[in-house]
C-alpha cells in the first residue's frame, strides 16, 4: 500500500533506525518566507511565544475579565481551522491568537488558584515544563517508532477517563474517584507528549515540515498537562489544608 509516496510494508513498519540529520534538525529550526525575507524559526521558540501569548491572555482576563464562553468558542473554532488547514503564511498568527484565547479561557481557574495560593501556580508551571522537556527528549532519543503505536492505547484510556467522569457527574464521585481521574489523566497527557513527539519526527521524516502544526500540537499537549497538574496541586493543597485544620 502506498500513500504520499511512501510504501507501508511490513518491513517498513518494523524499521526503527535512527532519524536522519535532516529530521533531527527539523526539531530545531524551520525556514519560512515572510515577505521578501527568509527567516529561520525555531520550533521550540515558536512554542515559547505561543505560551507567552497564552500567559498574556490569562493576564488580560484578570484585568478585563474576557475569559468565558466567547473565548472558549473562539479558540475552539481556531483550533479546528488550524487542524484542518494546510500551511499558509498567516497560520502563525492564528496559532498565537489561539494561544491568547486559550489563556483567557483558563484565566478564571488561574485567578482562583492565585487567590488560594500563588505558589500552586508556580509549582504547576515548573512541573509542567520539566515533565514536557524530559518526556519529549526521551521520545526523541528513543528508537524510531518505539512509542508511536501507543496512541491507540492512549485513546482507549482517554475514553475510559471520559466515561468515569460522566459516571461521577451523574452518580456522584468520592475522593478516591477524583484522585483516580486526576492521576490517570496526568498519565494520559504525559503519554500524549511522548507519542506526539514521535509522530512529529515521523512526519518530518516524510517531508512534512509544517512547524505551525507541530508547534500547535506541542502547545495543546503542554496546556492540557499544565491544567491537569494545576488542578492536581490545588486538590492536594486543599486536602492538606483540611487535614491541618482537623489536627
Buried (B, 14 or more C-beta within 10 A) or exposed (E): EEEEEEEEEEEEEEEEEEBEEEBBEBBEBBEBEEEEEEEEBBBBBBBEBBBBBBBBBBBBBBEEEBBEEEBBEBBBEBBEEBEEEEEEEEBBEBBBBBBBBBBBBBBBBBBEBBEBBEEBBEBBBEBBBEBBEEBBEBBBEBEBBEBBEBBEEBEEBBEEBEEBBEEBEEEEBEEEBBBBBBEBBBEBBBBBBBBBBBBBBBBBBEEBBBBBBBBBBBBBBBBBBBBBBBBBBBBEBEEEEEEEEEE
